[in-house]
Amino acid sequence: MAGRSAIGLDIGTSGVRAAELSFGKGQITLEKFGQVALPEGAVRDGEVVDPDAVAAAIKQLWAHTKFSSKKVVLGVANQKVIVRQVDLPWMPVDELKKSLAFQVQDFVPMPVEQAVLDFHPLEEVTGDNGSQLLRGLLVAASREMVLASIEAVQKAGLTATMVDLTSFAVIRSLADPDHLGMGAPVEALVDVGARVTNIVIHQGGVPRFVRILLMGGQDVTDAVAERMGVPQAQAEAMKQQLGIGVAAEGMDAQAAGRVVEAVGSSFVDEIRGSLDYYLASSGSSPISRLVLTGGGARLGGLAQRLGVMTRVPVEIGTPMHSLKVGQTGLSPEQIAFVEPLAAVPVGLALGAAS
């Protein structure tokens, strides 16, 4: 394996998945990718609630995929993560991060001693009174929630060298940085998981807005299963067969189609509402395109409906497009199938190199 390597580990609601990248001269190679399903309830809305069950799945993933290391970069995204733009008194970033707990108490809806804090500077601005301020994204995550994820990793015999925000990982795997400073367009990246959807708006790889929605592809499946009285596996098959806005034949298919349409439309409205909120509050350039990824992005008609409702061109993300594919043991067809699921673990691994 050429050069150094890093492994990104994504603990999702429905499964654990990991990607190993190696970093050579001017080339990043995908060395390994694997995933293992999680039992129902082990992770709830992106939060680890059964560390033993998650650890067992991670052990199975490592045994099957044969990753070269037991050191991982771990991602978090759930309702116990807060990301908001704040203006803080200017000081060197290193000093600011050391004093963050004293600076941000009024911005965080939890006791700061119970939170893991980070700050990503965006730009220097001048306050109303002429004072110099540093504008950036404040990230606050429940310490207890982060430790539960780390506990699962440790019980699996691994070491988390870094804990990163899933939204930032999505940027790394999908965004093209504005190295030339030419004024990159504003893009919205939407990573749809089973229960958690990450919406992140960036410009040239610099995050401007993050929202974590507790909605995803599994919500559509659950609605079909409940209202049609069918098992989860059958509901998932019906969802994939129907999609949003597809004319169905037969009473059962039409009834299931109405369920998919209703829940899917509600989901699209939530995404559009987040984009509208960003545009109304930031006064920034319009969003040039929306990039859709994640397992839930496979829902038929979702991309088209998002394009109609947001009036923004929608593309399917390709987090592996800039990677060389190594001896992964996966066929080109398998790589194409798992690519929508790879944005987060690939982005987490890329974070180890930045």
C-alpha positions as CSV (number, residue, x, y, z in Angstrom):
1,M,0.0,0.0,0.0
2,A,1.5,3.3,-1.1
3,G,2.1,6.0,1.5
4,R,0.1,6.5,4.7
5,S,-3.5,5.5,5.1
6,A,-6.6,6.5,7.1
7,I,-9.9,4.8,7.8
8,G,-13.2,6.6,8.2
9,L,-15.9,4.9,10.2
10,D,-19.6,5.9,9.8
11,I,-22.0,4.5,12.5
12,G,-25.4,5.0,10.9
13,T,-28.8,4.1,12.1
14,S,-29.1,1.0,9.9
15,G,-25.5,-0.1,9.6
16,V,-21.8,0.6,10.1
17,R,-19.6,1.2,7.1
18,A,-15.9,2.1,6.7
19,A,-13.6,3.2,3.9
20,E,-9.8,3.0,3.9
21,L,-7.8,5.4,1.8
22,S,-4.1,5.5,1.1
23,F,-2.4,8.8,0.3
24,G,0.4,8.6,-2.3
25,K,2.1,11.3,-4.4
26,G,-0.8,13.2,-6.0
27,Q,-3.1,10.2,-5.8
28,I,-5.6,9.0,-3.2
29,T,-6.6,5.3,-3.5
30,L,-9.6,3.6,-2.1
31,E,-8.1,0.5,-0.6
32,K,-11.1,-1.1,1.2
33,F,-14.8,-0.5,1.7
34,G,-17.2,-2.5,3.7
35,Q,-20.5,-2.3,5.6
36,V,-22.4,-4.5,8.0
37,A,-26.1,-4.1,9.0
38,L,-27.0,-3.2,12.6
39,P,-29.8,-4.7,14.6
40,E,-32.9,-2.6,15.0
41,G,-32.6,-0.1,17.9
42,A,-28.8,-0.4,18.4
43,V,-28.5,3.2,17.0
44,R,-31.4,5.5,17.4
45,D,-31.6,8.6,15.2
46,G,-27.8,8.6,14.7
47,E,-27.1,8.1,18.4
48,V,-25.5,4.9,19.8
49,V,-27.8,3.4,22.5
50,D,-26.4,-0.2,22.5
51,P,-22.6,0.0,22.4
52,D,-22.2,-3.8,22.6
53,A,-24.4,-4.5,19.5
54,V,-22.6,-1.7,17.6
55,A,-19.2,-3.1,18.7
56,A,-20.2,-6.6,17.5
57,A,-21.1,-5.2,14.1
58,I,-17.8,-3.3,13.8
59,K,-15.8,-6.5,14.7
60,Q,-17.7,-8.3,12.0
61,L,-16.9,-5.5,9.6
62,W,-13.2,-5.6,10.4
63,A,-13.0,-9.4,10.2
64,H,-14.8,-9.4,6.8
65,T,-13.1,-6.4,5.1
66,K,-9.6,-6.9,6.4
67,F,-8.7,-3.2,7.1
68,S,-5.0,-2.6,7.6
69,S,-5.4,-0.6,10.9
70,K,-7.5,-0.4,14.0
71,K,-7.2,3.4,14.1
72,V,-10.3,5.2,12.8
73,V,-11.8,8.7,12.3
74,L,-15.3,8.6,13.7
75,G,-18.2,10.7,12.5
76,V,-21.2,12.1,14.5
77,A,-24.5,13.6,13.4
78,N,-27.8,13.6,15.4
79,Q,-30.1,15.8,17.5
80,K,-27.4,16.2,20.1
81,V,-25.1,18.1,17.7
82,I,-25.7,21.8,17.3
83,V,-24.1,23.8,14.5
84,R,-24.7,27.5,14.2
85,Q,-22.9,30.6,12.8
86,V,-21.7,33.0,15.5
87,D,-19.6,36.1,15.7
88,L,-17.0,36.1,18.5
89,P,-14.4,38.8,19.6
90,W,-11.4,38.5,17.4
91,M,-8.3,36.7,18.7
92,P,-5.9,34.2,17.3
93,V,-7.8,31.0,16.5
94,D,-5.6,28.8,18.9
95,E,-6.4,31.2,21.8
96,L,-10.0,31.3,20.8
97,K,-10.4,27.6,20.9
98,K,-8.8,27.4,24.3
99,S,-11.3,29.9,25.7
100,L,-14.3,28.6,23.7
101,A,-16.2,27.4,26.8
102,F,-16.2,30.9,28.2
103,Q,-17.1,32.6,24.9
104,V,-20.1,30.5,23.8
105,Q,-22.2,29.8,26.8
106,D,-25.1,31.9,25.5
107,F,-25.1,30.1,22.1
108,V,-25.2,26.5,23.3
109,P,-28.5,24.9,24.6
110,M,-26.7,22.7,27.0
111,P,-24.2,23.2,29.8
112,V,-20.8,23.8,28.2
113,E,-19.2,21.4,30.6
114,Q,-21.4,18.7,29.2
115,A,-20.4,19.5,25.6
116,V,-17.6,18.9,23.2
117,L,-16.9,22.2,21.5
118,D,-15.2,23.2,18.2
119,F,-15.1,26.4,16.1
120,H,-14.5,26.7,12.4
121,P,-13.5,30.3,11.4
122,L,-15.0,31.6,8.2
123,E,-14.1,35.3,7.9
124,E,-13.2,38.5,9.9
125,V,-16.0,41.0,10.2
126,T,-16.5,44.4,11.8
127,G,-19.2,44.8,14.5
128,D,-21.7,47.6,14.8
129,N,-19.4,49.4,17.3
130,G,-16.3,49.0,15.1
131,S,-14.9,46.1,17.0
132,Q,-13.1,43.3,15.2
133,L,-15.0,40.0,15.2
134,L,-14.3,36.4,13.9
135,R,-17.3,34.8,12.2
136,G,-17.5,31.1,12.1
137,L,-19.4,27.9,12.7
138,L,-19.7,26.8,16.3
139,V,-20.1,23.0,16.8
140,A,-21.4,21.7,20.1
141,A,-22.0,18.0,20.7
142,S,-23.2,16.2,23.8
143,R,-20.1,14.7,25.5
144,E,-22.2,11.7,26.7
145,M,-23.3,11.0,23.1
146,V,-19.8,11.3,21.7
147,L,-18.5,9.0,24.5
148,A,-21.1,6.4,23.7
149,S,-19.8,6.2,20.1
150,I,-16.2,6.0,21.3
151,E,-17.2,3.3,23.7
152,A,-18.6,1.1,20.9
153,V,-15.4,1.7,18.9
154,Q,-13.2,0.7,21.9
155,K,-15.3,-2.4,22.6
156,A,-14.6,-3.5,19.1
157,G,-10.9,-3.2,19.7
158,L,-10.4,0.0,17.7
159,T,-9.1,3.4,18.6
160,A,-10.8,6.7,17.5
161,T,-8.0,9.1,16.7
162,M,-10.4,11.9,15.8
163,V,-14.2,12.6,16.1
164,D,-15.5,14.7,13.2
165,L,-18.8,16.2,12.2
166,T,-20.5,14.1,9.5
167,S,-21.5,17.2,7.6
168,F,-17.9,18.3,7.2
169,A,-17.0,14.8,5.9
170,V,-19.7,15.1,3.2
171,I,-18.1,18.4,2.1
172,R,-14.6,16.8,1.8
173,S,-15.9,13.9,-0.3
174,L,-18.2,15.9,-2.6
175,A,-16.9,19.5,-2.9
176,D,-14.3,21.0,-5.2
177,P,-12.2,23.4,-3.1
178,D,-11.7,27.0,-4.5
179,H,-7.9,26.9,-4.6
180,L,-7.7,29.8,-7.0
181,G,-10.0,32.1,-5.0
182,M,-12.1,32.8,-8.1
183,G,-15.3,32.9,-6.2
184,A,-16.7,29.4,-6.2
185,P,-20.5,28.9,-6.6
186,V,-22.6,28.1,-3.6
187,E,-23.7,24.4,-3.4
188,A,-26.1,22.4,-1.2
189,L,-25.0,18.9,-0.3
190,V,-27.8,16.6,1.0
191,D,-26.7,13.2,2.4
192,V,-29.8,11.1,3.1
193,G,-29.4,8.3,5.6
194,A,-31.9,5.9,7.1
195,R,-33.0,8.2,9.9
196,V,-30.6,11.2,9.7
197,T,-30.1,13.6,6.8
198,N,-27.2,16.0,6.7
199,I,-27.8,19.3,4.8
200,V,-24.7,21.4,4.3
201,I,-24.2,24.5,2.2
202,H,-20.7,25.4,1.2
203,Q,-18.8,27.7,-1.1
204,G,-15.5,26.3,-2.5
205,G,-15.4,23.7,0.3
206,V,-15.9,26.2,3.1
207,P,-19.1,25.3,5.1
208,R,-21.6,28.1,5.4
209,F,-24.6,26.4,6.9
210,V,-25.3,23.0,8.5
211,R,-28.6,21.4,9.4
212,I,-29.2,17.9,10.7
213,L,-32.7,16.5,10.0
214,L,-34.0,13.5,11.9
215,M,-35.7,12.1,8.7
216,G,-34.5,9.7,6.1
217,G,-35.2,6.8,3.9
218,Q,-36.3,4.5,6.7
219,D,-39.2,6.8,7.5
220,V,-40.7,6.2,4.1
221,T,-40.3,2.4,4.6
222,D,-41.9,2.5,8.0
223,A,-44.9,4.5,6.8
224,V,-45.5,1.9,4.0
225,A,-45.1,-1.0,6.4
226,E,-47.5,0.5,8.9
227,R,-50.2,1.7,6.6
228,M,-50.1,-1.3,4.3
229,G,-49.7,-3.9,7.1
230,V,-46.7,-5.6,5.5
231,P,-43.3,-6.6,6.8
232,Q,-40.3,-4.2,6.6
233,A,-38.6,-6.1,3.8
234,Q,-41.7,-6.0,1.6
235,A,-42.3,-2.3,2.4
236,E,-38.7,-1.5,1.4
237,A,-39.2,-3.4,-1.9
238,M,-42.5,-1.5,-2.6
239,K,-40.9,1.8,-1.8
240,Q,-38.0,1.2,-4.2
241,Q,-40.3,-0.1,-6.9
242,L,-42.7,2.9,-6.6
243,G,-40.7,6.0,-5.8
244,I,-42.1,9.5,-5.7
245,G,-44.5,10.6,-8.4
246,V,-44.8,7.2,-10.2
247,A,-48.2,6.1,-11.5
248,A,-48.9,2.7,-10.0
249,E,-51.2,0.0,-11.2
250,G,-53.4,-2.1,-8.9
251,M,-55.1,-1.0,-5.6
252,D,-52.3,-2.1,-3.3
253,A,-49.6,-0.4,-5.4
254,Q,-51.7,2.8,-5.7
255,A,-52.3,2.8,-1.9
256,A,-48.6,2.3,-1.2
257,G,-47.7,4.9,-3.9
258,R,-49.9,7.5,-2.0
259,V,-48.0,6.7,1.2
260,V,-44.6,7.1,-0.5
261,E,-45.8,10.3,-2.2
262,A,-47.0,11.8,1.1
263,V,-44.0,11.0,3.2
264,G,-41.6,11.8,0.4
265,S,-43.2,15.2,-0.2
266,S,-42.9,16.0,3.4
267,F,-39.2,15.1,3.4
268,V,-38.7,17.3,0.3
269,D,-40.5,20.2,2.0
270,E,-38.1,19.9,5.0
271,I,-35.1,20.1,2.8
272,R,-36.5,23.0,0.8
273,G,-37.3,24.8,4.1
274,S,-33.7,24.5,5.3
275,L,-32.4,25.9,2.0
276,D,-34.9,28.8,2.2
277,Y,-33.9,29.5,5.7
278,Y,-30.3,29.7,4.7
279,L,-31.0,32.0,1.8
280,A,-33.2,34.3,3.9
281,S,-30.8,34.6,6.8
282,S,-27.5,34.9,4.9
283,G,-28.3,37.2,2.1
284,S,-25.7,35.3,0.1
285,S,-25.4,34.2,-3.5
286,P,-28.1,31.8,-4.7
287,I,-27.5,28.1,-4.6
288,S,-26.1,26.9,-7.9
289,R,-26.8,23.2,-7.5
290,L,-27.9,20.5,-5.1
291,V,-25.8,17.3,-4.8
292,L,-27.7,14.3,-3.4
293,T,-26.1,11.3,-1.8
294,G,-26.6,8.6,0.9
295,G,-28.5,5.4,0.9
296,G,-31.8,7.2,1.0
297,A,-31.0,9.1,-2.1
298,R,-31.8,5.9,-4.1
299,L,-35.5,6.6,-3.7
300,G,-36.9,7.0,-7.2
301,G,-38.1,10.4,-8.1
302,L,-36.5,12.1,-5.1
303,A,-33.9,14.0,-7.2
304,Q,-36.5,15.1,-9.7
305,R,-38.9,16.3,-7.0
306,L,-36.1,18.2,-5.2
307,G,-35.2,19.9,-8.5
308,V,-38.8,21.0,-9.1
309,M,-39.4,22.2,-5.6
310,T,-36.1,24.0,-5.1
311,R,-35.7,25.2,-8.7
312,V,-32.1,24.2,-8.4
313,P,-30.3,21.6,-10.6
314,V,-29.9,18.4,-8.7
315,E,-27.1,15.9,-9.3
316,I,-26.3,12.6,-7.7
317,G,-23.0,12.8,-5.8
318,T,-20.0,10.7,-6.7
319,P,-17.6,10.6,-3.7
320,M,-15.3,8.2,-5.4
321,H,-14.9,10.1,-8.7
322,S,-11.5,11.5,-7.8
323,L,-10.2,8.3,-6.1
324,K,-8.2,5.6,-7.7
325,V,-9.9,2.3,-6.8
326,G,-7.3,-0.2,-5.5
327,Q,-7.6,-4.0,-4.8
328,T,-10.9,-3.6,-2.8
329,G,-12.2,-7.0,-3.7
330,L,-15.4,-5.3,-5.1
331,S,-16.5,-5.4,-8.7
332,P,-17.1,-2.2,-10.7
333,E,-20.9,-3.0,-10.3
334,Q,-20.5,-3.3,-6.5
335,I,-18.5,-0.1,-6.3
336,A,-21.2,1.7,-8.3
337,F,-23.9,0.3,-5.9
338,V,-22.1,1.3,-2.7
339,E,-20.9,4.7,-3.9
340,P,-24.0,6.6,-2.6
341,L,-23.1,5.2,0.9
342,A,-19.5,6.2,0.7
343,A,-19.6,10.0,1.0
344,V,-19.4,10.0,4.8
345,P,-16.7,7.3,5.5
346,V,-14.6,8.6,2.5
347,G,-14.9,12.2,3.8
348,L,-13.9,11.1,7.3
349,A,-10.8,9.4,6.0
350,L,-9.9,12.4,4.0
351,G,-10.2,14.5,7.2
352,A,-7.2,12.6,8.6
353,A,-5.1,14.0,5.8
354,S,-6.2,17.7,6.1
